[in-house]
Amino acid sequence: MKPDAGAGSSAPLLAVQRVTLRYVSEGRTVTATENVSFDIRQGDRLVLLGPSGCGKSSLLKAIGGYLWPESGSIRLRGTPVRAPGPDRMMVFQEFDQLLPWKTVLGNVVFALESSGRWHGQAARARAAQAIASVKLGDFGDAYPHMLSGGMKQRVAIARGMAMEPEILLMDEPFAALDALTRVAMQDELLQLCNETRFTVVFVTHSIQEAIRIGSRILLLSPHPGRVKGEVTSDGKDRVHPSGQRLSEIIHESLFATAPGPQEAV
Ligand SMILES: Nc1ncnc2c1ncn2[C@@H]1O[C@H](COP(=O)(O)OP(=O)(O)OP(=O)(O)O)[C@@H](O)[C@H]1O
């Protein structure tokens, strides 16, 4: 992560402007998002929150460069996103993101060497450091099938971070974990974010997870996804002066027909 990115400057790291995403297949058109706009700054933990089918994953794929907007634009440091790149690493929900024939260390080294930015001993040292940072320092020689689902997710996060992306894109990365592991992983991610100040876009449909993980929470309407509002979070489901908890404000906004909070509360 480049330390100067966005910090102290007025230009956003990522600018999503009036993005409409559509899928067309066999004569059928599905609108995933409509006119969605938001900015991301260095160090933001932006959560995309909304009901199933509102286009959260599609937005993440578009930021990743895997899906092109039908209209609108996505710019990273002012440059249009047109393809995937090592500046935007994705972590998915699935546990099978790792190469099964490579060790934990080998998986991370492979990604680093494939990027062409690190080789040999430099790649190995960097990979070992990233693996240690997700508390898997003793598992560098283990193969993916020897790890739990949570451990595999940690390797995927370590691999993503080791690549030093501008933004880490996380698509419900903890959804398939049991409740206790999920909370532990959320804590770990937050600790890593505090240590490294990396920028995250995190997709979830859990209000509680959004409040814990996000510094900003973008609220999307049901299908097709439009921005209903945005709230800020300090990690706690705090009570607002209105007497409502943040989770209640979010819930009402997501499911109300009226526009949600446009100002950060
Ligand atoms: N490859 C695809 N082809 C056609 N339609 C798709 C495709 N992927 C997604 N869609 C449709 O686009 C809409 C948004 O899907 P998307 O997966 O982005 O939503 P989501 O908010 O991430 O949902 P969930 O929380 O259930 O994962 C849905 O109506 C979905 O059916």
Ligand as a Chemical Component Dictionary entry (heavy atoms), coordinates in Angstrom:
data_LIG
# 
_chem_comp.id                   LIG 
_chem_comp.type                 NON-POLYMER 
_chem_comp.pdbx_formal_charge   0 
_chem_comp.three_letter_code    LIG 
# 
loop_
_chem_comp_atom.comp_id 
_chem_comp_atom.atom_id 
_chem_comp_atom.alt_atom_id 
_chem_comp_atom.type_symbol 
_chem_comp_atom.charge 
_chem_comp_atom.model_Cartn_x 
_chem_comp_atom.model_Cartn_y 
_chem_comp_atom.model_Cartn_z 
_chem_comp_atom.pdbx_ordinal 
LIG N1  N1  N 0 -23.157 -14.014 -14.009 1  
LIG C1  C1  C 0 -24.398 -13.519 -13.879 2  
LIG N2  N2  N 0 -25.279 -13.624 -14.904 3  
LIG C2  C2  C 0 -26.527 -13.129 -14.813 4  
LIG N3  N3  N 0 -26.996 -12.491 -13.711 5  
LIG C3  C3  C 0 -26.166 -12.379 -12.658 6  
LIG C4  C4  C 0 -24.830 -12.879 -12.691 7  
LIG N4  N4  N 0 -24.237 -12.612 -11.493 8  
LIG C5  C5  C 0 -25.164 -11.958 -10.766 9  
LIG N5  N5  N 0 -26.315 -11.822 -11.448 10 
LIG C6  C6  C 0 -27.551 -11.146 -10.995 11 
LIG O1  O1  O 0 -27.215 -9.810  -10.644 12 
LIG C7  C7  C 0 -27.905 -9.431  -9.474  13 
LIG C8  C8  C 0 -26.901 -9.014  -8.405  14 
LIG O2  O2  O 0 -26.143 -10.162 -8.033  15 
LIG P1  P1  P 0 -24.936 -10.065 -6.976  16 
LIG O3  O3  O 0 -24.373 -11.430 -6.822  17 
LIG O4  O4  O 0 -24.018 -8.979  -7.368  18 
LIG O5  O5  O 0 -25.740 -9.636  -5.657  19 
LIG P2  P2  P 0 -25.276 -9.689  -4.136  20 
LIG O6  O6  O 0 -25.815 -8.476  -3.488  21 
LIG O7  O7  O 0 -23.814 -9.904  -4.039  22 
LIG O8  O8  O 0 -26.055 -10.989 -3.615  23 
LIG P3  P3  P 0 -25.692 -12.021 -2.440  24 
LIG O9  O9  O 0 -25.693 -11.240 -1.155  25 
LIG O10 O10 O 0 -26.826 -13.012 -2.490  26 
LIG O11 O11 O 0 -24.363 -12.629 -2.752  27 
LIG C9  C9  C 0 -28.771 -10.624 -9.062  28 
LIG O12 O12 O 0 -30.064 -10.418 -9.577  29 
LIG C10 C10 C 0 -28.099 -11.800 -9.744  30 
LIG O13 O13 O 0 -29.042 -12.790 -10.067 31 
# 
loop_
_chem_comp_bond.comp_id 
_chem_comp_bond.atom_id_1 
_chem_comp_bond.atom_id_2 
_chem_comp_bond.value_order 
_chem_comp_bond.pdbx_ordinal 
LIG N1  C1  SING 1  
LIG C1  N2  SING 2  
LIG C1  C4  DOUB 3  
LIG N2  C2  DOUB 4  
LIG C2  N3  SING 5  
LIG N3  C3  DOUB 6  
LIG C3  C4  SING 7  
LIG C3  N5  SING 8  
LIG C4  N4  SING 9  
LIG N4  C5  DOUB 10 
LIG C5  N5  SING 11 
LIG N5  C6  SING 12 
LIG C6  O1  SING 13 
LIG C6  C10 SING 14 
LIG O1  C7  SING 15 
LIG C7  C8  SING 16 
LIG C7  C9  SING 17 
LIG C8  O2  SING 18 
LIG O2  P1  SING 19 
LIG P1  O3  DOUB 20 
LIG P1  O4  SING 21 
LIG P1  O5  SING 22 
LIG O5  P2  SING 23 
LIG P2  O6  DOUB 24 
LIG P2  O7  SING 25 
LIG P2  O8  SING 26 
LIG O8  P3  SING 27 
LIG P3  O9  DOUB 28 
LIG P3  O10 SING 29 
LIG P3  O11 SING 30 
LIG C9  O12 SING 31 
LIG C9  C10 SING 32 
LIG C10 O13 SING 33 
# 
